[in-house]
Amino acid sequence: MDRISLRGVTATGYHGVFDFERREGQPFVVDAVLHLDFGQAAASDDVRDTAHYGEVAGRIKEWITGEPLNLIEALAVRMAEGLLKEFNIQAVEITVHKPQAPIEVPFGDVAVSVYRERT
């Protein structure tokens, strides 16, 4: 299966279990790997025959900035299932990074990843 990798889509979101996270917001960073067959797009050389990564990035930003959720796990699943519904892809892997998570020890990053396939 062919892949499109989209890394580092960043926006401010209001996800989290603490009141201050929902009030103040923080950056979220999303990586997406889209699995699809490039055969038709390669033959036609037409963006309509692939997953338009500009549109995918726009949708990811909308989910980040949209309805707040408690868990980034829920956000990742929402994105993965939404991308499968909205784009002609066979599978998707989504990683949501929360680099400023309210953790009381030094850390570099916290992230969750989900993988979903079309059934």
SEPABA-225582 format. One record per residue (C-alpha): x, y, z. Coordinates in steps of 0.2 Angstrom, whole numbers. Layout:
% SEPABA-225582
<u=X	v=Y	w=Z>
...
***
This chain:
% SEPABA-225582
<u=0	v=0	w=0>
<u=6	v=17	w=-4>
<u=7	v=31	w=9>
<u=6	v=50	w=11>
<u=14	v=56	w=27>
<u=9	v=73	w=34>
<u=19	v=78	w=49>
<u=18	v=92	w=62>
<u=0	v=99	w=59>
<u=0	v=112	w=73>
<u=-15	v=122	w=81>
<u=-21	v=128	w=97>
<u=-34	v=117	w=105>
<u=-44	v=116	w=121>
<u=-43	v=98	w=125>
<u=-39	v=91	w=142>
<u=-47	v=86	w=159>
<u=-42	v=101	w=168>
<u=-52	v=118	w=168>
<u=-37	v=128	w=164>
<u=-33	v=117	w=148>
<u=-51	v=121	w=142>
<u=-50	v=139	w=146>
<u=-32	v=144	w=140>
<u=-29	v=131	w=127>
<u=-12	v=124	w=121>
<u=-3	v=118	w=106>
<u=-7	v=101	w=99>
<u=3	v=93	w=85>
<u=-4	v=79	w=73>
<u=5	v=67	w=62>
<u=-5	v=58	w=49>
<u=0	v=43	w=38>
<u=-13	v=39	w=24>
<u=-13	v=22	w=16>
<u=-20	v=22	w=-2>
<u=-16	v=15	w=-19>
<u=-8	v=29	w=-30>
<u=-12	v=19	w=-46>
<u=-26	v=30	w=-52>
<u=-18	v=46	w=-47>
<u=-1	v=41	w=-55>
<u=-11	v=37	w=-71>
<u=-21	v=53	w=-72>
<u=-9	v=65	w=-63>
<u=-25	v=73	w=-56>
<u=-26	v=78	w=-37>
<u=-44	v=72	w=-37>
<u=-38	v=54	w=-38>
<u=-28	v=55	w=-22>
<u=-30	v=61	w=-4>
<u=-27	v=79	w=-6>
<u=-15	v=82	w=9>
<u=-19	v=101	w=9>
<u=-38	v=97	w=13>
<u=-32	v=83	w=25>
<u=-22	v=96	w=35>
<u=-36	v=108	w=35>
<u=-48	v=95	w=42>
<u=-35	v=90	w=56>
<u=-34	v=108	w=61>
<u=-53	v=109	w=62>
<u=-53	v=94	w=74>
<u=-39	v=102	w=84>
<u=-48	v=118	w=86>
<u=-65	v=111	w=87>
<u=-76	v=103	w=101>
<u=-65	v=101	w=116>
<u=-63	v=83	w=122>
<u=-55	v=77	w=138>
<u=-43	v=64	w=131>
<u=-31	v=65	w=116>
<u=-35	v=47	w=114>
<u=-53	v=52	w=109>
<u=-46	v=66	w=98>
<u=-35	v=54	w=88>
<u=-49	v=41	w=86>
<u=-61	v=55	w=80>
<u=-48	v=61	w=67>
<u=-44	v=43	w=61>
<u=-62	v=38	w=59>
<u=-67	v=55	w=51>
<u=-53	v=54	w=38>
<u=-58	v=37	w=33>
<u=-76	v=43	w=30>
<u=-71	v=59	w=21>
<u=-56	v=54	w=10>
<u=-53	v=39	w=-2>
<u=-40	v=31	w=9>
<u=-39	v=12	w=15>
<u=-31	v=15	w=32>
<u=-24	v=29	w=42>
<u=-13	v=31	w=57>
<u=-15	v=47	w=68>
<u=-3	v=53	w=81>
<u=-8	v=67	w=92>
<u=6	v=75	w=102>
<u=3	v=86	w=117>
<u=20	v=94	w=120>
<u=14	v=106	w=134>
<u=4	v=93	w=144>
<u=2	v=97	w=162>
<u=14	v=84	w=169>
<u=24	v=89	w=184>
<u=41	v=81	w=179>
<u=52	v=86	w=164>
<u=47	v=77	w=148>
<u=50	v=80	w=130>
<u=33	v=75	w=122>
<u=18	v=65	w=126>
<u=8	v=57	w=111>
<u=-5	v=44	w=107>
<u=-7	v=35	w=91>
<u=-21	v=25	w=83>
<u=-23	v=15	w=67>
<u=-39	v=12	w=58>
<u=-43	v=3	w=42>
<u=-58	v=4	w=31>
<u=-69	v=-11	w=34>
***
